[in-house]
Amino acid sequence: MLDIRYLRENFEAAEKALATRGGGVDLAGFKTLDQQRRELLGESESLKAEKNKVSALIGKTKDKSQVQGEIARMKEVSAQIKELDDNLRSVEEQLSEILMGVPNIPHEDSPIGASEDDNVEIRTWGEKPNIDFEAKAHWDIGEELGILDFERAGKLSGARFALYTGAGARLERALI
């Protein structure tokens, strides 16, 4: 999830970068909610500071009858603080929902493209081997060797898991 501060400081760049990712991300409400969050936080913190200051004075006073007005006012301030904190929590939940919907923002040097064919190769290492047979995927080889069992894995834990058996299980434990 993106950080609120990062998105606030890089809003225009983020909006531009996200537009290249096929749309679907609406940041329209972010600025408004961020401003509301800042205002609510400021009000709440100033009221809490005032309450702490007055509470300290009330605590030092020996005759509580002299400060009954302040005590009643601090009860009102406490209610205001609770209301502000509730509003702040609501705004932060809305902000969090927006931020969780924002995908990773690509670096400004990343090329923009519609498919993997538009990717730019930066560097390669080694030579590509020339083979005179059709290459198989590792999962096919693993099943043929009897070291991977996807059917049982699907029954045990669901999709996208592999069950290592025999030499595959020993290899996995040795690597760990």
NORLIN-V523161 format. One record per backbone hydrogen bond with DSSP energy under -0.5 kcal/mol. NH is the residue of the N-H (numbers start at 1). CO is the residue of the C=O. If there is no record, write none. Layout:
nh:co
NH:CO
NH:CO
This chain:
nh:co
2:99
7:3
8:4
9:5
10:6
11:8
14:10
15:11
16:12
17:13
18:14
19:15
20:16
20:17
21:18
22:19
23:18
26:24
27:25
30:27
31:27
33:29
34:30
35:31
36:32
37:33
38:34
39:35
40:36
41:37
42:38
43:39
44:40
45:41
46:42
47:43
48:44
49:45
50:46
51:47
52:48
53:49
54:50
55:51
56:52
57:53
58:54
59:55
60:56
61:57
61:58
64:62
66:63
67:64
68:65
71:67
72:68
73:69
74:70
75:71
76:72
77:73
78:74
79:75
80:76
81:77
82:78
83:79
84:80
85:81
86:82
87:83
88:84
89:85
90:86
91:87
92:88
93:89
94:90
95:91
96:92
97:93
98:94
99:95
100:96
101:97
101:98
102:99
103:101
106:104
110:107
113:111
118:115
119:116
121:119
122:120
131:129
135:133
141:137
142:138
143:139
144:140
145:141
146:142
146:143
147:142
148:142
149:163
153:149
154:150
155:151
156:152
157:153
158:153
158:154
161:158
163:149
164:162
165:147
168:165
170:166
171:167
172:168
173:169
174:170
175:171
176:172
